[in-house]
Amino acid sequence: MTLLSVLDLSPVPEGSSAGDALRNSADLAHHVEALGYRRFWMAEHHNMPGIASAATAVALAHVATHTSTIRLGAGGIMLPNHAPLIIAEQFGTLAALHPGRIDLGLGRAPGTDQNTMRALRRNLGTGPDEFPRDVVELMEYFKPAAPGQAIQAVPGAGLDMEFWILGSSTYGAQLAAMLGLPYAFASHFAPAQMMEAAEIYRERFKPVGRLQKPYLMLGCGVFAAETDAEARLLFSSQQQAFVNLRTGRPGKLPRPLEGYEESLDPYAQRVLQSSLSCSFVGSRETVRRELADFIERTGADELMVTAQIHDPEARKRSFTMLSEIHAEMGAVPAQ
């Protein structure tokens, strides 16, 4: 049974503020919890006017006060931006306040541009190449403190934490397999190596921890509405935001624009179609068909669904429709 979860970038629509976006995120988390979605993750991005979840642990703490059962987590924390101890303390605090509900997904990309990366880190002596060592160090902080241990994560030591490795290439697949961790692939915006990464992860997985067999989560976009045309209009906000980011013009999430994709030159159309190919856009029947095909083709254990939709109410309706479609397919989301 393929489970459904939500990845929220806390989008800041044109005409609104970051505060509005974070309040919308909490409302969405409460909504999808009632629908039975498994997890609600938020992502770390910096210097992006259209994304309000930069302080990911703080944003998750806000969401946690509006939910009670859904698992909450980072999808992910860009570990090269931080000292592992800081992240252990932040997520240890969340785990202490909300036991049994916190996930920590870890990525090796900066989640931003080079100038912002320098402002975040100050010292660039460490970077993505140190990622495996930093992951292991971070995991060690959550083990029970040993007598005389010089440095402890407080809160953190001895608390339950579910770690994930995130990736958009085969690198993360190899690391997740080696460490025996669940793996989440960012196919919602970088699907090119999805199938290769999935194969590597499954073939090389070593059950060295609590996980006894590989567990694969795949990202996808779902934009569901009553008609295909309405769904395509909702999707145009995501398309505009993606093109704006790729052309160095990041901004707030644009309002829907009729005929946007058709207005682009052929090259831009190809970039959109390849990068966002794991987006299922349409009516109930269209989404049901495309979702079923994707699950059959990939064998994913879980789907992490995102939807950059300008209208928060339309976004909630899309997730409601997806939940109904999923139930009709005979795979009711876990409670």
Beta strands, then each sheet from edge to edge (+ up, - down):
strand 1: 3-8
strand 2: 39-42
strand 3: 71-78
strand 4: 102-107
strand 5: 162-167
strand 6: 183-185
strand 7: 216-224
strand 8: 279-282
strand 9: 302-306
sheet 1: 8+ 7+ 6+ 5+ 4+ 3+ 2+ 1+ 9+
end
